[in-house]
C-alpha cells in the first residue's frame, strides 16, 4: 500500500495493488450497458483498463464494445501509453498514443494511418489516466486544478471544477462524496458528451477516493454509470 498525504480531507490515501470497479450504465434511467475499470500497480507504474459494453435489447440494436488502456507513471507525473479501441455499431476506430517524457515526444497513430509526432513536455496525461491523476494526485481538494491532457492530436488544459459535497445512495452503500465537473474543449476520449454538455464525477471522500458515479449530457438525454461492485487487493 502506498500512503500519500490527503490535504483536503486529512486522512491517508490508499492506492491498492489491484482494483476492479464495476458499473451499471443507464440512459434516462434505462439500463443499456455495463463497464469495468481496473488498475494494476507494478514496479514501473499503473496499468489501467476500461471496458464498456452494451447489454439487453440495446446490444442487439447498437452493439458497443469499447476498450481503453493506459499506463501511468508511478510518481503520477505523466502517462506513457494510451490506446482506444472503439466498436460502436458499424463504427470502428483504433487510436494509439505513446509518450516518452524524457525527450518530450508524443507519437500518435489513428487506425492504419502514418504516425504523427508532437513535442510536449511533462506533466502530461491522456484522457483516461487523467481520472486517476486527479483521484490520487496533489490537485485533490483544489478549487479548480488544471491538468495538461492530450489525445495525441491536441493538447488541452483540463479544468476540474468542484461543484458540491453531497451524499450518494448506491446499491453498495451510502457515501459522502465530492462532485466535480471536468471541463475541456476538443479532446474526445473516455467521457463522451454533446457539444457544450457537462460531465460530472462523484468521488468518495474516504481514503479510497472511489469514482462512485459518472454522468454525461448527450445529444438525447444523459447517460450515467453507477458503481455496483468493488474488488481491491492492498
N, C-alpha and C positions, 0 to 999 in steps of 0.2 A: 504494500500500500504506500502511495506517495502522499505526503501531507504538505499542503500549501496553505499559507495564511488566507483567511477569508475576511477582508476588511469590512464588507458590507453587513455581515451577519455575526461576525465574531466567533465562528467556530471552524474547526479544521475541515478542509476539503478532502473528500475521498475520491481517488481515481482508481478504480478496480483494475485488476489484471485482465479481466474479461467481463464483458457486459452485453446482454441482449435486451433490446426494448421492442416489444410487440405492440402494434397499434391496430385499432379498428378504424376504417376510413368511411366517413359518411358524407353524402351530398344532400343538403337540405333535409337532414335527419334520416335519410335512407342509406343503409349500408351498401357500399359499392365496391369495397376492397379491403385489403389488409396491407400492412407494411411491417418491416423488421429492420431495425438499426443495430448493428453490432460494432463493438470496439475491442480490439485485442492489443494489449501493451506488450512490447518486446524491447530488446536492448536498444534498438535503433529508433524507436518512436511508437506511434499508434497506427495500426491498420484499421481503417473504418470501412464499413459496408452498409449500404441501404438497398433493400429490395422492396418494390411496390408492385402489387398485382391486383387485378380486378377479380371479383367473385360474383357468384349467382348469375342472374339474368344479364347483368352488365357485361360479364365475361363472355357471354355468347354474342352480344351485340357489338361490343367495342373492347376487345381483349387488350389488356395492359400488362406488360412485363418490363418494368424499368429497373435498372441496376446502376448504382453509383458506388464507386470505390475511391478511396483517398488514403494517403499516408501523411500523417502529421508528425513533425519533429518532436522528440522527447521533451525539449525545452519550450515547446509551444511557440516557437519563433517563426515557423514557416511550414508550408506544405512541401512535399517532394513529388507527389504523384496524384493525378486526378483522372478518373475515367467515368464517362457517362454512356450507358448503353440504353437507348430508348426504343421500346417496341410498343406502339400505341396504334391499334387498328392496322391500317396499311402503311403507317408512317414509321420508318426505321432511321435511327441516327446513332453514330458512334463518334464520340469526342474523346481525345486522349491528350493530356497535358502533363509534361514532365518538367520539373523545376530543379535547377542546380543553383542553390543560393550562394555557393562560394564564388560563382562567377556571374551571378545575377542573370542567368539565362533561362528563359521560358521557351519550351518547344511545344507547339500546338498542332494537332492534326485532326481534321474532320473527315470521317469516312476514309476513303482512299485517296484523298487529295494530297498534294505535296505539303510538307510541314511548313509552318510559319514560325519564325523566331522573334522573340522580343527580349529587351534588356530591362528588367525590373528587379531592383534590389529588395532584400528582406527588410522588415517583416512583410510577408505576403502569404495569402491564403486562397484556397479555392472555394467555390460555392457550397461545398459540403463540409469541409474541415472547419470552416469559419464558425459553424454551430458549436463545435467542441472548443474552439479557441475562446469564444465568448463564455461558454459554460465554465471552463476551467481557468481562463486567463485572468490577468490582473485587472482587466477592464471591468470585471464583475462588480456591480454596485455603483458604477459610474452613471451619471445622469444621461449622457449621450456619447458613449465611447465611439470612436471612429476606427474602423479596421480595414486595411487595404485588401481587396479581393480581386482575383482575376479568373476568367473562364478560359484564358489562353488568347483571347482576341482583344478584350477590353480590360482596362484597369480602373477600378472604382473605389471610392471611399465609402464603405458601407457604414451607415449610422444606425446605432441601436438605441431607440428611444424607450425609456422606462415609462410605462403607461400607468400602472397601479399595482398595489398589493391587494390580492384577492384570495378568497377561499374557493377551492375547487373540489367538487364531489365527483369521484370516478368509481368504477366498479371495484377498483383495488383499494379504495380508501378515500379519506378526506385530507386535503393538503393545504398548507399555507403556501401561496405562490407569489411570484412577481411576474406580471405580464409585460412583455416587451414587444416592440414593433421594429424589425429590421427594415431599413429603407435604402433602396438603390434605384438605379435608372435603367441600365441596359442589359445587365447580365441575366441570363436565363440558366438556372441550374436545378437544384433540388426543389425550391419553392416556386411554384408557378402562380401567377396572378394575372388579372386583367390589367390593362394599362391604367396607371394611377391607382390601382387597387391596393389594399393593405394586406399585410401578413402579420399575424400575431403568434407568439410562442409563450406558453406558460411554463416557467421553471419552478420546481420546488425550492423552498428557501432553506431546506436542511442541508446537511453536508454532501448529499449525493447530487444536488442541483439537477434533478431529473427533468428533461423536457417532457412534461406531462401531457400537453395538448398543443396542437398546431392548427391554425386556421388561415385560409387564404380566400380572398374575394376573387371569384372567377367571373367570366362574362355572364353566365347564367347561375346566379346564386353563389353559395360559398361551399367550400369543401373543408372538412375537419378531420383531424386524426387524434384519437384519444388513446392514451396508454392503457393497455389491458393486462400486460404481463411483464415482469422484470426478472431477468436471470443475471446474477452478479457473482463473480469469484474474486475475492480480495487478494 
